[in-house]
Amino acid sequence: MPLESPDKEFFNVAVGYTQLGMFLEANEQLENIDPFNRVAPEVLALRVDIYRGLQKWDLMREIAGRLCEFDPTKVQWAISYAYATRRANDLNAARDILVASLPKFPREAIIYYNLACYDCQLGEIDSARQYLKQAFRIDPNWISQALEDQDLKPLWDYLGDLNKGHQLESPAAQPLPCLSIK
């Protein structure tokens, strides 16, 4: 059921504050919403963004976990749940969340990309490389981000080789486009 006035107005103001990076003010607006409506999916989704901005990882993890249960068909909740878990200093648990999400989202490059980041940070370089290959097969546009991602620094030489023209097998048997390094 969609939010109605005045809760809708509080929500819209909170969205505006969030877009401006004013996360405390956004959270205050959400606190004005009727307690029954604070568990509406759109309110919880906005809380995830607010808690990310405030770096309140435990709160973000709790809300994202609820959203995973409420709507397991949306990949962003698994990503947010894993991200918050990682930032709450549990890299292995974050990895486990994404591994468990793979069967639900086998064609989502972002899952493989994040698994590559986590494995790289855990020192599992070969596994990270395999996850990156899969992410690039699904969506080659991730290569440019990977070239600047500090989590993937141990793989930058490998990524540079990809960028210089090495090819990966893609599902359509087409080579990946070469990117120019800035």
C-alpha positions, 0 to 999 in steps of 0.5 A, a space after each residue: 500500500 502506498 504511503 499517504 499524506 502526511 507520511 508521503 510528504 515526510 518520505 519525499 522530503 527525506 528523499 530530497 535530503 538523502 540526494 543532497 547528502 543530508 543524511 541526519 535530516 533525512 533520517 529525522 524526516 523518516 522518524 516523523 512517519 507513522 510507526 506502522 508505515 516505517 516498515 514499508 519497503 520504500 521507507 526501508 530502502 531509503 533507510 539503507 541509503 541513509 545508513 550507508 551515508 551515515 556509515 552505520 553499518 550494523 543498522 544498514 546490515 539489519 535493514 538490508 537483511 530484512 529487505 532480502 527476506 521481504 523481496 529476495 528477487 532484488 539483487 540490490 538487497 543482497 549487495 547492500 546486505 553484503 556491503 554493510 556486513 563487510 563494512 561492519 568488519 566481517 569480510 567472510 560473512 559478506 562473501 558468504 552472503 554473495 555466494 548464497 545469492 549466486 543461484 538466484 542471480 547467476 547473470 548479475 555481474 555485480 555479484 561476481 565483481 564484489 566476490 572478486 573484491 572480497 576474495 582479493 582482500 582475503 588473499 584468494 587471488 585465483 578465485 578473485 580472478 575467476 570471479 572477475 572473468 565471469 563479471 566481465 563476460 556478463 558485462 565488460 563495462 566493469 573492467 573500467 571500474 576494476 582498473 581503479 578499484 583499490 580492493 582489486 589492486 593485487 589484480 591490476 597487472 592482470 587487468 592491464 593485460 586484459 585492457 591491452 587486448 587479451 580476450 575472455 570467452 564471452 557467452 556469445 563467443 565475442 572478444 571483450 572490447 579493449 579499453 584505453 587506460 587513462 
